[in-house]
Amino acid sequence: MPQGGAPQQPPAGSFALAIDAMGGDHAPESVLDGLELAAERHPKARFLLVGDEARLGALLARRPKAARVCAIRHAPESIPGDMKPTAALRVRNSSMRIAIDAVAAGEAAGVVSAGNTGALMALGKIVVKALPEIDRPALAAIGPSARGDVVLLDLGANIVCDPRNLVEFAVMGDAFARAVLGLTKPSIGLLNVGSEELKGDDRVRQAAEMLRETVLAPNFHGFVEGHDITAGTVDVVVTDGFTGNVALKTGEGAFKLVGTLLKQVFTSSLAAKLGYLLARPALERLREWMDPRRYNGAVLIGLNGVVVKSHGGTDALGFAHAVDVAMDMVNHRFNDRIREVLATLPPRGRPAVTATEPSVNAR
């Protein structure tokens, strides 16, 4: 960025990511603070920052690292957090829409937004569009387990799915684990009510049979149960959006409960407070390991571009992590792996079930 001037806009097609600067509970300040951190990790990347030009210019002037990697594009409007997806589609001058338009036009490889989840999913599907081989994009995210990180999808984009949808989710989850977790042979499991072959409904059993006939078969573990998610039995857990969203919210609630109970235990008496002082180093490591900001960045995968949803209430560190996730997907050519595996699958045998509007509370 030249002294005393705005960031210089490079030629079209040269942006790694478009950033919805006005989306989120604490935008645009938290977004710019996150980009200040991300600029240290990705100094060669270029970001298209979309939002109120005057406001963003003043904020960038106080964040030199972000200013060096960002160019501003003005957007006069923003999408409120409570706006319905169908209404958001009509707001063509919003920061979210202009950022997504940049991906659809090939100006940016992906987009990151902390804004309205339902609006982002609807705009992603309609503007960026799904890959030709994908019937339904899915919402994926990373969470902690006893063995390391685990990928879970779908988290709410598709409430009802058929067997082929679940197979496509497995393909996308495999590519996601390779790109973001750096795994060469991620193991895959189908979430079920039991691990036995006869458990579950026809839809899940048919998906398992289909997966055993794909190139993913060597890494297909079979059925997994709810406790296997946090146990780290597999690297990728595949399910429909209804079940996945329930599992996600249940896990988040369990983590909050553990934190509340630990606080109650260590403040219950003088002896407990002394015990806390002794256990404090270990508890600090536990808190760091379970920090939700480390897992910020749900991804709508299966589109002709990278679309990452940051949690609306996250801080700078959390937003920077969402940018990291998007950059990993861009740098590792995430969609190429999906196309490669899908090309080996037989054509879809029957129509997918009727689509439903994505859950606004998916993340």
N, C-alpha and C positions, 0 to 999 in steps of 0.2 A: 504493500500500500504506500503510495507516494506521500510525503509529508504534507499535511494540511489538506489532503484530498480524499475523495471516496475510493473504495477499492475498485481497481480497474477490472472490467468484465472481460474475460477471455472469450475466444471464439466459441460458437455453439458446439455442443457435443463434447466439451472438455471437462465438464463437471462430474466428479465422482458421485456426489449426492446433492439433492435439493433438500433444504431444511425448512420445514414449516415453523417459522420463528414465533408465530403468534398463538400456537396451540399449546395448551397445558395450563395448570392452575397458577403457575408463577412465571408465565411467559410475558415478555421475551427475555427477561433478565436471566432466568435459569437456563434457557436455551443458549444464550451467549456465553454464560459461564461454563456450560458444558462444552461448547465449541472451543473455548480457551484451553480446556484440558485436552480435547481431542486433537487440537492443532499440534500439540507436543508429540502425540503418538503417530500422527499422519501428516507430517510437515510437507509432503509432496502432493497431497490431495487438494482439490479445489472444490469448494462448497458454494452452492447457490442459495443464498439466504433470502427467504421470501417473507415480506411483511411490510409494516409501516416504515417507509424509507427514512423519514426524518428521525423517527425514534430509534431505529436500528443504527443509523449513522452515528448518532450521539453515543450509543452504548458501545459500538465497535471502537470508537476513538479512545475508550478507556480499557480496551482489551486488545493490545497490539498483536498478540499471537493469533487470535481469531481473525483480526483484520487482514493479516497477511494471506490467509487462505480463503477468505470469503468475498463474494461479490453480491451486491444487494439487488433484488428485483422488487419493485413496489407492488403491494397488494392492499387495496383500500379497505377490505373487509376481512373478518375472521369468522370461523364456525363456532358458535356457542357450544358448550359441553352438553346441553340438553336438547339440541336441535335433532330432529328425526333425520335419518339417512336420506329419505326421499326429499325432504326440504333442502338438505345440504347440497344435493345434486344440482339445485337451481341457482345456487350462489356461485356464479362463475368467476367472480373477482376476489374470492377468499384466498388467504395465504395457503390453505391446504390444497385448494383446487389448482392454483397456479403452480405450486410445487409438483403436484401429480401430473399436470399437463407437461411439465418439463421432462418427466420420465417418459411419458407417452410419445413425445416428440423426439426422443433420443438425445436431448440436451444433457440429461443426467442419467446415470445408471441406476439410481435408486432414490428413495425419499425416506426421511425420518420425521415423524410428527408425534407430539405428546398430546394432540388434540382428541376430539370426539372419535371414539373407537368405531362406532357404527358408521359414521360418515366416512372415515378413512377406508374401511372395508368396502363400502358401497362404491366410493370413488375409484378405489383400486381395481375392483372388478369391472366397472363400466368404462373407465377411462384408459387404464393401463391394459386391461383385458387379460384373460387367462391364456396360458400357453395352449396351442392348438390341441395338444395331446391330453390336457387336463380338463376333466369334467367340472371339478369344483376346487378352487383354491382353499387352503386350510390355514388356520391360525396356529402357529407353533411357538414354543418358548422353552427355555432351559431352566431347570431347577436343580437343587442339591440332592445328593443321595449319599449313602454310606460308602460308595465306591468312586465318587466323583460326580460330575455333572450328568444329567439325564435330559433327553429331549422328549417333550410331550406334545402330541397333536392328535386331533383337532381340539382347540380350546374354546370353540363357540361359534365358528363361522358357518358350520353346517350341523343343524340340530338332528336331522335324520339323514342317514347315509345308506347306500347299498354296498354289497361286497366289493365291487370294483372301486368305489370311492375309497374304501379302506386300503386297498392295494396301492392306489395312487398316493395316499397319505404315507404309506410305508416307503415308497420310492422317494417322496419329497423329504421325509424324515431322515432317510439314509444320506441324501445329499446335504442336508442341513448339518448333520453330525460331522460329516467329513469336512465341510467348509468352516464351521464355527468352532467345533471341538477338536478338529485336527485328527480325527480317528480314520484309520485306513480300512477297517472292517467292522463298522458299528453293528452290534447285535440288535435285533428287532423283536419286539413282543406285541401281541394283540391283547388289549385289556379285556378281561373276561371275569365271570363270577367264579371261575375255578381254572386250574391248570390242566385238568384232564381233557382228553380229546373230545369227549361227548358233552362237555359243558357248553353252555351258551346257546343262543338262538341260531337259526339257519344262516342268517346273514354273517355272523362272525365265523362260523365253521366253514362256510363257503369261501370267505376271504382267506382263511388259513390254507385251504386246499389250493387256491389260486397262487398264493405266495410260494408254496412249495414247488410250483412249476415255473418260477421266475429265476432270473440270475441272482436274486437276493436269497434264494433258498439256503445256501451254506451258512448265512448269518441269521436265519429266521429261527428264533428260540422256540416259538409256539405261543401258547396262552400264558399270560401273567395276570396276577391279581393286584388289588389295590396296594397291598403292603410291599409289593415288588418295586413300586415306583421309588420309594425312599430307600429301599434296600439296595437299589442299583443292580437288580438282577439282569437288566438289559440296558443298552444305551439309548434306545428309542422305544417309546411306548405309544402305540397307535390305538385310537378309539374315535367314536363319533363326537361331534361337538357338544352334545348335551352332557354325556358322561364326562368328557374331558373338562368342561367348564366346572362341573360339580367337584371333580377331583382337584382342580386348581384352587377353587375357593376353600375347599376343605383343608388342603395343605397349608394355605396362607393362614387360615384360622388356627390350625394346630400350632404353627410357629409362633403366632401371637400369644396363644395360651401358654406355651412353654415359657416365653419371656415374662408374662404376668406372674406365673407361679414361681419362677425363680426370684423375681423381685419380692414377692410376699414372703418366701422362705428366708431370704437373706436380710429381711428387715423385721423379722418377727421377734427377735430378742437380741440382747447384747452379745451373747455367744454366737448367734447367727451372723451378726455384723462383723465380729472378729473372724469368723469362718470365711466371710466374703473377702476380707482383706487377704487371707491366705490363698483363696481360690481365684482372686481377681485376674492374674495373668492368663490362666486357662480359660476363664469366662470371656476375657477380651478376645482371645483367639476364636472361641466359639461364636461370639457375636460377629466377628469379621467374616467367618465362614458362612454364617446364615444371613448376612446382610442382603436384604432384597435388592439393593442397588447393583449388586454383582450380577443379578439375573434379570435386570431390566432390559426390555427390548423383545416384545413379541413380534413375530414375523408373519405376514400374510404371504404364504408361499404358493407357487403355482402360477404366478403372473409373469408377464413379459417385462419384468423389472423387479428390483428389490423394494419392498414396502415394509418398513419397520415401525411398529407402534411403541413409543415410549410411554411409561406410566405417567398419567397426567400430573400426579403430585410429587414426582421425583425431583431431586436436586441436581446440581451440576454434575456430580460424580455419576449418578444414575443415567443422566442424558448422555454423558460421554460414553458410557458403556453401550447404550443403544446405537450410537454412532459406530463403535467398534464392531458390533454385530453386523451392521450393514456393510461396513468396509470389508470385513472378512468374506461376506457373501459376494461382494463385487470382485474382490481380488482373486478369489478362488473359482470364479466363473461357475457359480452355483447352478444356474439353469442348464448349463451344458451337461452336467451329470444327470439331471432329471430327464432331459431329452434322450440321452444315451440309453438309459434303462427302460424308459417307456417305449422306445423303438423295438424292444425285444418282446413286449407284451402282445398278446392277441388282441384283435379289435374288440371294442366293447360289445358284449353279447346282447344287452338289453338296455332300454332307456334308464336313466337315473331317476330317482324319486323326485317328487316335486320340490323345487327349491323353496327355501324359507328365508325371510329377511334376517340378516345377521343380528346376533344379540348385541345390543348397545353396551351391555355390561360384561362383554367377553373378557375384558382385561381391565 
